[in-house]
């Protein structure tokens, strides 16, 4: 691709093709990254790469939930941030369930050739919407530590949605 200067047919002298003084037209080639020539999608992020990225984000969140379930003292960073230190048994069990769910969604997002693509799309889009709502809830949290999860959820939501688009 090269940048080239040309004269459009609708302007300038039709006999010579010259532009009036001070008029120049510069044609710039399309940027391949934005048009899918280098991996697809906006910014060159293919659906497959987005799925892998979502799997990394969700996998990290799942590991965080596993830590909470195991008794890690991260209560201020989760479940509303109302409890400092180790969470009570009931909330730790919920963290364990959340870890399983996040891990399953991560595995689904990372699958390059699912057996049921329509079901995968619906599940990932539903999960993306859930993460988007979670991002808003985290952003509104009274816990400054829990607010750090807002951008994580937002990125996860965008990546999951992109993972459902072609190609």
Backbone bond lengths (Angstrom), bond angles and torsions (degrees), N, CA, C in turn:
res aa  C-N    CA-C-N  psi(-1)  N-CA   C-N-CA  omega(-1)  CA-C   N-CA-C  phi
1 X - - - 1.449 - - 1.527 109.04 -
2 X 1.270 114.79 135.50 1.456 119.63 179.29 1.518 108.81 -131.76
3 X 1.302 115.17 150.59 1.457 119.91 172.83 1.511 106.11 -87.11
4 X 1.315 115.68 130.41 1.462 118.39 -178.76 1.519 109.50 -135.55
5 X 1.297 114.61 149.39 1.450 121.36 178.26 1.523 108.06 -99.55
6 X 1.321 116.04 127.68 1.459 119.57 179.15 1.506 110.12 -138.64
7 X 1.303 114.37 171.81 1.453 121.76 177.15 1.516 108.26 -109.78
8 X 1.310 117.48 121.93 1.465 118.07 178.54 1.520 110.10 -70.26
9 X 1.320 117.63 150.35 1.455 120.37 -176.27 1.519 114.17 -65.42
10 X 1.319 118.38 -23.44 1.457 119.90 -175.51 1.521 113.34 -86.61
11 X 1.332 118.63 -3.27 1.457 120.53 -177.90 1.527 110.29 -126.36
12 X 1.267 114.90 164.06 1.457 119.89 176.16 1.521 111.87 79.71
13 X 1.307 114.69 -178.56 1.452 122.08 -179.55 1.522 109.00 -72.80
14 X 1.349 117.63 121.50 1.459 119.63 -177.30 1.529 112.83 -65.78
15 X 1.337 118.01 -24.46 1.463 120.12 -179.49 1.519 111.98 -78.91
16 X 1.339 117.10 -39.53 1.463 120.13 -174.87 1.522 113.09 -106.85
17 X 1.345 117.02 -19.83 1.454 121.00 -177.26 1.511 113.20 78.03
18 X 1.328 117.52 7.48 1.452 120.78 -178.89 1.524 110.84 -80.07
19 X 1.310 113.74 144.88 1.462 120.89 177.51 1.521 109.51 -84.30
20 X 1.338 116.00 152.13 1.466 118.11 171.63 1.534 109.25 -60.19
21 X 1.289 117.26 155.73 1.465 121.75 -177.71 1.531 110.15 -53.02
22 X 1.332 115.40 133.16 1.462 120.15 176.64 1.516 114.70 86.39
23 X 1.336 119.75 1.48 1.463 122.10 -179.27 1.529 109.62 -111.12
24 X 1.288 115.65 123.80 1.459 121.45 177.48 1.520 108.10 -134.45
25 X 1.297 117.12 138.60 1.456 122.16 175.68 1.509 107.56 -113.91
26 X 1.301 117.11 126.46 1.454 121.90 179.36 1.514 108.00 -115.35
27 X 1.319 116.75 124.33 1.459 122.08 176.14 1.520 108.60 -96.36
28 X 1.312 116.01 124.69 1.451 121.87 178.54 1.517 106.78 -111.68
29 X 1.322 117.95 129.82 1.464 119.26 -179.67 1.516 110.90 -64.24
30 X 1.322 115.82 155.75 1.456 119.28 178.29 1.517 109.29 -64.30
31 X 1.294 114.96 148.77 1.451 120.08 179.16 1.519 107.00 -84.36
32 X 1.324 116.17 114.05 1.455 121.73 -174.18 1.509 113.87 -58.98
33 X 1.339 117.95 -32.30 1.456 120.23 -178.90 1.520 110.43 -60.30
34 X 1.320 117.21 -40.55 1.462 119.82 -177.84 1.515 112.62 -76.88
35 X 1.300 117.41 -17.22 1.455 120.38 -178.30 1.518 112.90 -106.17
36 X 1.313 117.12 13.26 1.452 120.36 172.94 1.518 115.57 83.40
37 X 1.315 119.47 9.55 1.452 120.06 -178.92 1.520 112.07 -74.62
38 X 1.306 117.23 -19.68 1.462 120.61 -177.83 1.525 110.46 -121.79
39 X 1.306 117.80 59.43 1.451 120.57 175.49 1.512 113.79 111.47
40 X 1.290 119.47 -6.81 1.459 121.96 175.11 1.513 113.06 85.71
41 X 1.313 114.64 151.33 1.451 121.87 171.79 1.509 113.73 75.90
42 X 1.301 114.05 175.33 1.449 121.49 179.81 1.517 109.03 -67.38
43 X 1.304 116.11 131.98 1.449 121.16 178.67 1.509 114.22 72.80
44 X 1.330 118.77 11.73 1.447 121.55 178.20 1.513 114.33 78.85
45 X 1.324 118.21 11.12 1.460 121.29 -178.22 1.525 109.57 -90.34
46 X 1.316 116.08 106.00 1.462 120.34 179.16 1.517 109.52 -72.22
47 X 1.322 116.06 161.49 1.462 120.82 177.87 1.521 110.12 -60.50
48 X 1.329 117.20 -38.54 1.460 120.83 -179.48 1.531 111.30 -66.30
49 X 1.319 116.57 -42.96 1.466 119.90 177.61 1.519 110.94 -66.38
50 X 1.312 117.07 -38.49 1.461 120.61 177.40 1.527 110.00 -62.86
51 X 1.328 116.44 -40.22 1.462 120.14 177.68 1.513 111.56 -62.14
52 X 1.324 116.26 -42.22 1.466 120.05 177.82 1.532 111.01 -65.50
53 X 1.327 115.34 -41.68 1.468 119.17 177.83 1.520 111.52 -62.85
54 X 1.329 116.24 -42.51 1.464 120.12 177.57 1.521 110.24 -62.25
55 X 1.333 116.70 -38.74 1.469 120.21 178.82 1.525 111.11 -62.37
56 X 1.324 117.08 -37.86 1.465 120.50 178.25 1.532 110.26 -66.85
57 X 1.338 116.50 -46.88 1.465 120.47 -179.95 1.530 110.46 -61.65
58 X 1.329 116.38 -48.63 1.462 120.05 -178.62 1.524 111.77 -69.00
59 X 1.324 116.57 -34.53 1.460 119.84 175.92 1.520 111.54 -62.16
60 X 1.325 116.21 -41.28 1.467 120.13 176.30 1.515 111.95 -63.19
61 X 1.327 116.20 -42.38 1.468 120.07 177.58 1.531 110.48 -64.72
62 X 1.330 116.52 -38.08 1.470 120.38 177.98 1.524 110.69 -63.77
63 X 1.322 117.19 -42.13 1.472 120.16 177.92 1.526 111.34 -63.36
64 X 1.321 116.50 -37.41 1.465 120.68 175.52 1.530 109.89 -60.94
65 X 1.328 116.51 -44.64 1.464 120.51 179.32 1.525 111.53 -65.90
66 X 1.339 117.34 -36.76 1.468 120.72 175.71 1.530 109.22 -60.87
67 X 1.330 116.28 -43.45 1.467 120.16 177.33 1.515 112.00 -59.60
68 X 1.324 116.61 -44.04 1.471 120.14 177.60 1.527 110.61 -61.28
69 X 1.331 115.59 -45.00 1.468 120.19 -179.14 1.530 111.34 -63.13
70 X 1.321 116.21 -32.57 1.460 120.85 -179.52 1.529 113.06 -81.17
71 X 1.330 116.62 -5.25 1.458 119.96 176.78 1.512 115.75 103.20
72 X 1.330 117.74 14.54 1.466 119.83 176.81 1.532 109.12 -62.20
73 X 1.333 117.57 144.17 1.470 121.10 -176.20 1.535 113.27 -82.49
74 X 1.318 115.70 56.96 1.462 120.14 -176.85 1.526 112.72 -112.66
75 X 1.301 117.00 25.93 1.460 121.55 -175.82 1.523 114.42 -56.47
76 X 1.324 117.77 -33.66 1.466 120.77 -179.10 1.521 112.52 -66.14
77 X 1.349 116.63 -18.46 1.468 120.68 -176.83 1.521 112.69 -100.08
78 X 1.335 117.75 9.42 1.471 119.07 -175.44 1.527 111.26 -150.57
79 X 1.318 114.34 161.34 1.462 123.50 173.37 1.528 112.12 51.35
80 X 1.301 116.35 46.64 1.461 121.48 177.60 1.512 113.61 89.17
81 X 1.315 118.24 -10.23 1.459 122.06 177.04 1.509 114.42 67.88
82 X 1.331 117.57 16.50 1.467 120.38 -176.43 1.523 113.48 -79.63
83 X 1.322 116.75 -18.97 1.466 120.44 -176.03 1.526 109.87 -114.81
84 X 1.298 115.46 121.42 1.468 120.95 175.44 1.529 108.37 -80.94
85 X 1.304 116.56 151.17 1.462 120.21 174.91 1.517 113.10 75.83
86 X 1.317 115.35 -148.49 1.463 122.09 -177.69 1.525 110.29 -73.36
87 X 1.313 115.68 138.66 1.464 121.31 -179.60 1.524 110.95 -78.51
88 X 1.348 117.26 155.82 1.463 120.48 175.09 1.532 110.69 -65.35
89 X 1.322 116.21 162.07 1.469 123.02 -173.84 1.527 112.72 -55.10
90 X 1.304 118.63 -42.99 1.471 120.98 -178.59 1.522 112.97 -62.96
91 X 1.310 115.84 -41.81 1.467 119.85 179.63 1.530 109.86 -73.95
92 X 1.320 116.47 -32.99 1.470 119.08 175.65 1.526 110.28 -63.65
93 X 1.323 117.14 -38.15 1.467 120.37 176.84 1.533 110.27 -65.32
94 X 1.324 116.47 -39.79 1.471 119.89 177.10 1.527 110.28 -63.75
95 X 1.320 117.51 -37.16 1.467 120.84 176.57 1.522 110.52 -63.53
96 X 1.331 116.52 -38.71 1.463 119.82 176.75 1.522 111.21 -61.93
97 X 1.334 116.60 -43.50 1.468 120.57 176.80 1.515 111.96 -64.52
98 X 1.310 116.07 -39.21 1.465 120.69 177.82 1.523 110.82 -64.07
99 X 1.329 116.67 -38.91 1.468 120.73 178.90 1.526 110.69 -62.48
100 X 1.331 116.41 -42.16 1.465 120.32 178.84 1.531 110.24 -63.40
101 X 1.336 116.30 -45.81 1.464 120.54 -179.57 1.534 110.94 -62.90
102 X 1.318 117.71 -45.77 1.466 120.95 179.63 1.526 111.07 -63.07
103 X 1.323 116.57 -39.71 1.464 120.04 177.75 1.515 112.08 -63.67
104 X 1.330 116.84 -40.07 1.468 120.75 179.00 1.529 110.92 -65.90
105 X 1.315 117.02 -41.91 1.468 120.49 178.67 1.529 109.81 -65.99
106 X 1.329 116.91 -39.53 1.474 120.87 177.90 1.523 110.37 -61.17
107 X 1.320 116.66 -44.40 1.468 120.12 179.41 1.522 110.72 -63.99
108 X 1.313 116.73 -40.33 1.463 120.72 178.98 1.529 110.96 -65.37
109 X 1.330 116.15 -41.79 1.469 120.47 -179.91 1.526 111.14 -64.45
110 X 1.331 116.74 -35.02 1.461 120.75 -177.08 1.520 113.16 -80.81
111 X 1.328 117.84 -13.17 1.465 120.19 -176.70 1.525 110.37 -70.65
112 X 1.341 117.59 117.76 1.453 120.73 -175.69 1.533 113.82 -75.37
113 X 1.324 117.11 -28.76 1.459 120.37 -176.28 1.529 109.24 -137.74
114 X 1.339 117.28 78.79 1.452 119.53 -175.07 1.527 112.50 -69.80
115 X 1.323 115.34 152.54 1.465 120.78 178.89 1.529 110.87 -68.71
116 X 1.331 116.93 -32.05 1.466 121.88 -178.69 1.530 109.13 -127.36
117 X 1.326 117.63 83.39 1.476 119.90 -173.98 1.525 114.14 -61.83
118 X 1.322 118.22 -34.58 1.468 119.63 -179.65 1.522 110.09 -68.04
119 X 1.327 116.31 -42.97 1.466 120.13 177.32 1.525 110.63 -63.32
120 X 1.324 117.17 -41.31 1.462 121.34 177.89 1.522 110.48 -59.97
121 X 1.324 116.39 -46.20 1.462 120.37 179.64 1.517 110.96 -59.25
122 X 1.315 116.89 -46.68 1.472 119.94 -179.18 1.519 111.63 -63.59
123 X 1.317 116.26 -42.50 1.461 119.25 -179.22 1.530 111.97 -67.45
124 X 1.331 116.79 -41.13 1.459 118.82 179.85 1.523 111.91 -70.21
125 X 1.319 117.53 -36.81 1.469 119.14 177.54 1.523 111.13 -68.66
126 X 1.332 116.62 -38.80 1.465 119.52 175.12 1.520 111.18 -62.83
127 X 1.321 116.41 -41.06 1.461 121.02 177.74 1.526 110.98 -66.41
128 X 1.328 116.87 -37.27 1.468 120.61 177.24 1.524 110.13 -62.24
129 X 1.319 116.74 -43.91 1.467 120.54 178.49 1.531 110.32 -63.26
130 X 1.335 116.49 -41.98 1.458 120.88 178.39 1.525 110.91 -61.23
131 X 1.331 117.11 -43.50 1.458 120.59 178.54 1.532 111.51 -65.99
132 X 1.328 116.85 -35.48 1.466 119.71 178.24 1.530 110.53 -64.01
133 X 1.325 116.42 -42.48 1.466 120.17 176.28 1.526 109.59 -64.85
134 X 1.336 115.97 -40.86 1.464 120.04 176.96 1.517 112.40 -60.84
135 X 1.331 116.55 -37.36 1.465 120.14 177.75 1.528 110.66 -62.12
136 X 1.325 116.34 -41.36 1.472 120.04 177.96 1.522 110.85 -65.77
137 X 1.337 116.30 -42.30 1.467 119.87 178.86 1.530 110.89 -64.07
138 X 1.330 117.15 -42.64 1.464 119.81 178.39 1.525 111.26 -64.48
139 X 1.313 116.49 -39.49 1.466 119.90 179.56 1.527 111.32 -64.04
140 X 1.324 117.06 -30.40 1.466 121.74 -178.98 1.529 112.89 -89.47
141 X 1.317 118.29 -0.77 1.465 122.23 -176.59 1.519 111.33 -63.45
142 X 1.313 115.54 148.72 1.465 120.64 175.30 1.524 110.90 -77.61
143 X 1.311 115.77 -17.45 1.460 120.59 -179.15 1.528 110.19 -85.95
144 X 1.326 117.80 117.35 1.464 119.51 178.87 1.529 112.27 -61.46
145 X 1.337 116.78 -32.44 1.458 120.38 179.59 1.533 110.14 -68.70
146 X 1.315 116.76 -41.23 1.466 119.59 -179.22 1.529 111.91 -68.22
147 X 1.316 117.11 -26.29 1.471 119.75 178.45 1.524 112.39 -61.58
148 X 1.328 117.04 -21.53 1.467 120.27 177.62 1.520 111.50 -63.84
149 X 1.322 117.73 -21.53 1.465 120.50 179.72 1.532 112.17 -76.87
150 X 1.324 118.46 -16.65 1.471 120.61 -179.60 1.530 112.18 -58.37
151 X 1.330 119.93 -52.21 1.468 118.35 179.00 1.523 112.83 -67.23
152 X 1.323 117.23 -31.23 1.469 119.86 177.84 1.526 109.41 -63.47
153 X 1.332 116.24 -46.86 1.464 119.82 178.20 1.530 111.60 -64.77
154 X 1.312 116.71 -38.83 1.471 119.39 179.81 1.529 111.09 -63.97
155 X 1.322 116.96 -44.28 1.464 120.69 178.06 1.524 110.02 -63.78
156 X 1.320 116.69 -43.14 1.464 120.48 177.45 1.515 111.97 -59.58
157 X 1.327 116.78 -41.10 1.464 120.98 179.85 1.527 111.09 -64.04
158 X 1.319 116.85 -45.34 1.469 120.70 -179.96 1.529 110.34 -63.96
159 X 1.316 116.68 -44.50 1.468 119.84 -179.55 1.531 111.78 -64.59
160 X 1.330 117.08 -41.09 1.465 119.41 177.97 1.527 110.72 -62.78
161 X 1.323 116.40 -43.32 1.473 119.16 -179.94 1.527 109.95 -63.33
162 X 1.324 116.60 -44.55 1.468 120.29 -179.93 1.522 110.75 -63.58
163 X 1.321 117.30 -31.98 1.465 121.13 -179.73 1.524 112.13 -66.52
164 X 1.327 117.00 -14.49 1.463 120.49 -178.69 1.521 112.95 -98.00
165 X 1.321 117.09 -0.57 1.462 120.46 -177.68 1.509 110.43 -101.09
166 X 1.287 117.38 158.06 1.475 121.97 -178.87 1.511 109.75 -97.02
167 X 1.288 117.57 151.17 1.471 130.29 -10.68 1.486 111.58 -82.34
